[in-house]
Amino acid sequence: MPALPRIDQDNLPAHIAIIMDGNGRWANRRGLMRLMGHKVGVDSVKVIVEAARKLGIRVLTLYAFSTENWRRPEAEVSGLMDLLRTFLLRELPSMMEHSIRLRVIGQAQRLPEGPRRVLEKVIAETSANTGLVLNLALSYGARDEILRATARLARRCMAGELAPEDIDEAALAGELDTAGLPDPDLLIRTGGEYRLSNFLLWQASYAELYITETPWPEFRKRELYLAIQTYQQRQRRFGRTGDQLAAS
Ligand code: FPP
């Protein structure tokens, strides 16, 4: 087996966010049902969570179900919900063993009762864990998240707790579902589409983008290492010039 791409342990992204795309096409190409693509995609989830944990990544956000995904055929939606429920139940012991904390962004209350209950249980049981934060985006849409945050700010203003002129980036960020988490440094999209698809629109403002043709069911440890290696070769300037960075 060829060696894994080399990674600099001192320059790891603190937060990696992934748009896990290409499951359906991967399955179709093999003459399989789309759901088989999602099923093998769950194996990728397991591999990537473990690899990220071992590397020392602090936060891993996975786009598992978007607000738009509710429009998919009922059988695919319920199949995905079932995969989520069984994944969480199966992985809870390993999450406890490795101190992984589960978080969720999006309107998880819209999920059917079965997966919702399991989600609540795993979030509660892992809440004191201090290792990798596994942040699942479920029934998530960035515009929806920003609207909900904006409404909360408006309510705080109406209640006299906040003045409109005091609304700054920190105030808005503090009302987003990701409050308390660092912004993603690296945003990966598998499946070769060049879109953000309503994912972390506020938080990904300065994220390095890495798009690969590899469909999610084939995205494993080597692919993750390659994405991180590519990230480490980029120069993050945050609006400054390269000369300014070299001088600092
Ligand atoms: C996009 O592929 C993927 C999804 C909509 C769901 C991703 C979900 C999983 C990998 C499994 C459940 C998640 C967890 C965390 C257990 P697509 O169906 O849009 O692919 P296509 O673009 O090829 O049609």
Residues whose N, C-alpha, C, O or C-beta is under 5 A from the ligand:
A	BS01	FPP	M20 D21 G22 N23 G24 R25 W26 H38 G41 V42 V45 Y63 A64 L80 L83 L84 F87
